[in-house]
């Protein structure tokens, strides 16, 4: 888990990331703190998500999105709008 914790720290820099065991079924708590120490995001993830490269990328993407929302750089309604645009384009291209 040490290497995954380091990778998450690099991916979410300059924020501080801690990874702690949080459940009996292999859950891990990912805590992202600002450089000043304020908790920005906390998410519980399955250990399987951290062990698979593809799902680990998804976890990092979700944490990036959650950080943008927490910092006020992205509104949750904007995510829905972007998703709808992508679906509309996919329907047109099909």
TILO-546481 format. One record per residue: residue number from 1; residue in one letter; x, y, z of N, C-alpha, C in turn. Coordinates in steps of 0.001 Angstrom, whole numbers, plus 500000, padded with zeros to 6 digits. Atoms other than C-alpha are relative to their C-alpha. Layout:
BEGIN
NODE NUM A X Y Z X Y Z X Y Z
...
END
This chain:
BEGIN
NODE 1 X 500801 498811 500000 500000 500000 500000 500855 501270 500000
NODE 2 X 499105 498832 499941 502968 502299 500527 500194 500624 498621
NODE 3 X 499768 499466 501340 503611 502639 496786 498734 500651 499442
NODE 4 X 501260 499409 500458 499927 503320 496081 499782 501334 500695
NODE 5 X 500129 498748 499251 499891 505973 498795 500914 501074 499410
NODE 6 X 499069 499056 500616 502952 507625 497247 499494 500468 498643
NODE 7 X 500527 499637 501304 501380 507522 493789 498823 500953 500117
NODE 8 X 501137 499108 499777 498166 509097 495084 500490 501379 500431
NODE 9 X 499424 498733 499568 500247 511770 496791 500564 500806 498844
NODE 10 X 499457 499317 501175 502034 512581 493541 498885 500478 499081
NODE 11 X 501090 499660 500910 498809 512576 491511 499161 501162 500517
NODE 12 X 500863 498977 499414 497026 514908 493932 500782 501132 500648
NODE 13 X 499136 498942 499483 499954 517184 494773 499430 501360 499595
NODE 14 X 499226 499792 498783 500224 519768 496378 499280 499540 501267
NODE 15 X 500751 500466 498841 497609 518187 498635 500675 498788 500631
NODE 16 X 499448 501131 499269 498535 515614 501274 498979 498873 499988
NODE 17 X 500898 501147 500077 497067 512126 500886 500412 498966 501040
NODE 18 X 499742 501111 499088 496758 509496 503602 499048 498875 499650
NODE 19 X 500749 501205 500319 495539 505960 503092 500019 499132 501243
NODE 20 X 500068 500803 498773 494301 504046 506139 498962 498902 499845
NODE 21 X 500937 501121 500017 492623 500693 506545 498762 500406 500789
NODE 22 X 501203 499531 499309 488988 501287 507447 498919 498941 500140
NODE 23 X 501043 501005 499897 487104 498004 507226 500549 498590 499978
NODE 24 X 499585 501396 499937 487210 494270 507648 499942 499325 498628
NODE 25 X 500116 500599 501332 486386 493637 503982 500950 500642 499000
NODE 26 X 498978 499447 500888 489420 495431 502588 499764 501428 499566
NODE 27 X 500213 498607 500351 488138 498989 502520 501153 500855 500513
NODE 28 X 498969 499042 499618 490600 501859 502670 499400 501393 499963
NODE 29 X 500447 498621 499958 489929 505459 503631 501088 500876 499394
NODE 30 X 499085 499058 500635 491570 507991 501330 499621 501390 500501
NODE 31 X 500235 498652 499488 491897 511393 502988 500934 500952 499278
NODE 32 X 499222 498990 500710 493024 514395 500968 499894 501295 500799
NODE 33 X 499943 498769 499217 494143 517442 502953 500715 501082 499202
NODE 34 X 499323 498860 500612 495128 520884 501780 501397 500124 500608
NODE 35 X 498666 499799 499415 498727 521990 502338 499949 500558 501422
NODE 36 X 500131 499459 498646 497454 523797 505466 499442 498978 500986
NODE 37 X 500469 501068 499124 496019 520526 506831 498496 499829 500081
NODE 38 X 501459 500124 499989 492285 521060 506217 499568 498817 499127
NODE 39 X 500498 501137 500778 490434 517932 505071 499121 500525 498877
NODE 40 X 500758 499592 501181 489166 518501 501541 499049 498906 499541
NODE 41 X 500785 501129 500495 487921 515032 500587 500360 498761 500800
NODE 42 X 499789 501321 499405 487487 511681 502314 499119 499020 499239
NODE 43 X 500737 501020 500737 486467 508604 500354 500455 498624 500442
NODE 44 X 499676 501394 499694 486290 504926 501215 500002 499238 498677
NODE 45 X 499878 500779 501233 487483 502621 498436 500359 498563 500343
NODE 46 X 499653 501415 499877 487831 498875 498008 501486 499809 499718
NODE 47 X 498595 500291 500281 491330 497450 498102 500168 499548 498550
NODE 48 X 499928 500455 501390 490577 495849 494718 500124 501186 499040
NODE 49 X 499913 498806 500841 490134 499348 493243 501416 500577 500013
NODE 50 X 498647 499470 499893 493590 500283 494454 501029 499081 499362
NODE 51 X 499053 500970 500554 495244 497113 493160 499947 499898 498485
NODE 52 X 500158 500072 501456 493919 497309 489583 500324 501367 499396
NODE 53 X 499553 498720 500555 495604 500013 487454 498855 500800 499388
NODE 54 X 501093 499299 500669 492475 500846 485462 499051 500643 501021
NODE 55 X 500907 499439 499005 490249 501296 488508 500708 501013 500901
NODE 56 X 499232 499018 499234 493026 503136 490347 499990 501348 499278
NODE 57 X 500090 498761 500782 493034 505698 487531 498619 500625 500191
NODE 58 X 501354 499491 499757 489259 506011 487987 499890 500639 501380
NODE 59 X 500013 499443 498639 489745 506584 491731 500666 501372 499998
NODE 60 X 499286 498720 500056 492284 509352 491025 499160 501043 499262
NODE 61 X 500857 499069 500743 489965 510937 488433 498844 500498 500862
NODE 62 X 501107 499613 499118 487085 510921 490919 500473 500923 501114
NODE 63 X 499455 499129 498954 489276 512433 493621 500319 501389 499446
NODE 64 X 499748 498708 500644 490372 515171 491192 498692 500778 499858
NODE 65 X 501312 499367 500161 486714 515898 490407 499469 500493 501344
NODE 66 X 500485 499618 498669 485779 515931 494106 500788 501187 500560
NODE 67 X 499186 498865 499557 488685 518295 494840 499574 501280 499293
NODE 68 X 500445 498821 500745 487549 520663 492101 498668 500515 500545
NODE 69 X 501275 499604 499410 484046 520669 493587 500231 500634 501370
NODE 70 X 499721 499498 498651 485386 521162 497139 500648 501382 499965
NODE 71 X 499306 498717 500119 487542 524068 495980 499162 501040 499272
NODE 72 X 500876 499059 500694 484630 525667 494097 500382 500247 498558
NODE 73 X 499592 499824 501394 486254 525234 490693 499099 499255 499027
NODE 74 X 500917 500755 500846 483519 522920 489394 498706 499790 500769
NODE 75 X 501310 500193 499391 479806 522842 490137 499483 498601 499657
NODE 76 X 500544 501331 500292 478115 519418 490450 499045 499995 498802
NODE 77 X 500920 499928 501142 475475 520555 487933 500760 500040 498677
NODE 78 X 499178 499948 501203 478270 521183 485413 500411 498597 499563
NODE 79 X 499641 501384 500310 479279 517522 485623 498858 499342 499246
NODE 80 X 501163 500567 500664 475741 516495 484668 499868 500553 498595
NODE 81 X 500101 499384 501330 475707 518966 481774 501046 499433 499053
NODE 82 X 498942 500554 500846 479044 517702 480448 499715 498549 499620
NODE 83 X 500334 501395 500259 477903 514091 480752 498890 499906 498941
NODE 84 X 501086 499995 500979 474707 514881 478797 500497 500361 498612
NODE 85 X 499426 499626 501292 476707 516564 476029 500745 498821 499398
NODE 86 X 499246 501162 500485 478976 513527 475759 499056 498904 499507
NODE 87 X 500959 501018 500429 475988 511174 475550 499310 500398 498711
NODE 88 X 500644 499513 501222 474322 513333 472889 500932 499826 498819
NODE 89 X 499026 500176 501088 477491 513308 470792 500156 498534 499633
NODE 90 X 499862 501432 500274 477774 509541 471145 498805 499496 499210
NODE 91 X 501197 500413 500734 474183 509128 469916 500043 500474 498563
NODE 92 X 499918 499439 501344 474813 511377 466908 501005 499241 499158
NODE 93 X 498935 500692 500728 477984 509509 465932 499675 498539 499737
NODE 94 X 500298 501430 500129 476415 506070 466253 499205 499671 498758
END
